[in-house]
Amino acid sequence: MRGMYRGVIATLMAVLLLAAGTTAQMGKNKGFTEEDHIFIGTFVSFEFNSTSGNITDYTLTAGEKGPRSVRVFEKVTIENFSTPEMGEAQIRTVGAVFKAVAANASIKAIDSPVGHLKVANRGLATDDGVLAEARNTVNFTLDPSLTATVKSGTPEGPWVINITGENFRSFLIISAGSVEIQDSVISVKLVGPQSVHFHGLPLFSMAAGEAAFREKLVDQAALGTVATMVELRPEAEGKVEIVEASFRGDLQVTIQAALENRLSLQLISSDPRGAILALEISGELIRLDREIRVQLDGKEVWQAPALDHVVEAAALGKAQPAAYLLKTGESLKLSVYIPHFSTRTLTVEAVYTESGWAAFLLRPVFWILLGVVAAMGVGVLAVLRKRG
């Protein structure tokens, strides 16, 4: 009997911990570390030459979700990266973000499961004393195990290039510019402030519909419909890390407030055109077993039954915002169409539904009361046992 009582008490403790919202740690992203010009992250690694701007052995891994890794690019070269006067690139790593800025181009790599890599051309340059639009060519040399094909494209862009291999798929996104594929080399010619983005699919198993969801966002990013993709991750001391892969440089996304199960983002843009904001929020920041509510400037946003509705609203320039949610076990993926930009506030909150016994059963107070009653029952049984 004593063993039974101990088992009951252990079960009640587990229930109370569940009610308090204790969750298993997913394995936080530790960000990039550097040794001898090699940058190693949880999901991305590469070698970087700060003089030439060359990237070698750009590799994606599954991180803590498995041993799998894929070398995507044998090398990435930028023909006009810097100048003798400017010298080496300025390198900065902050958490999961690597940045290198030189005279004629900049590079941004994000340590995430999709391994986002952005190479941006400088807008203006001096040619024989005349200020003109800068021109540059970025060459991506694939690993021999991978092939490149055109998914969609027009002579001046936008382009989406498929990069595929055994159980692997990724993309190059070029909103404007020309592209040439020869053998294992993808050459992208940029003019003015144009950029090229690499965006992979995670190497670990994805939830049903997640791959198609991600691919649709890639297509819309190439068309300019998706302005930015943002990841929100937990940091130490209750802070939130925001990691942004921007396709529209004027848009700024910052944390306005981060409370338990409630996040508010401030969106600032000088370009008033509407666009889609794609968010991925860690399940350590927001309870995925609750109802998710989305508000724009304090007004609730309509939640569409499919991503296509959000894409259509953006394509037609509709006046009302729309959102689509996809829960994938460890994170919430949220795509929000914002019809007009200036300074906006987007709030995402996990809430209890307010009706029915099912809602009451989800409240921690129910489980706490149940634990108290059960503990009292155990005590009563112990007293009766002594008397008996």
Protein Blocks (a to p, Z undefined) as FASTA:
>chain_A
ZZmmmmmmmmmmmmmmmmnopacdebiaebjadeehiacdfkbccdddfknopaehiacd
ekjnbjbdcdfblbacdfblbcfklmpaddddehjbccdddfkbccdddddfkopacddd
dfbdceehiacdddddddddddfkbccddfbdcfkopaddddddehiacddddfbdcddd
ehjaccdddehjbddddddddfbdcdehklmmmmmmmmmmmnomambdcdddddeehiac
dddddfbfkbccddfbdcehiacdddddfblbgcdddddddfklpcfkbccdddeehiac
dddfbfklmmmmmmnopabdcdddddehjaccdddddfbdcbdcddddddddfedjklmm
mpmklmmmmmmmmmmmmmmmmmmmmmZZ
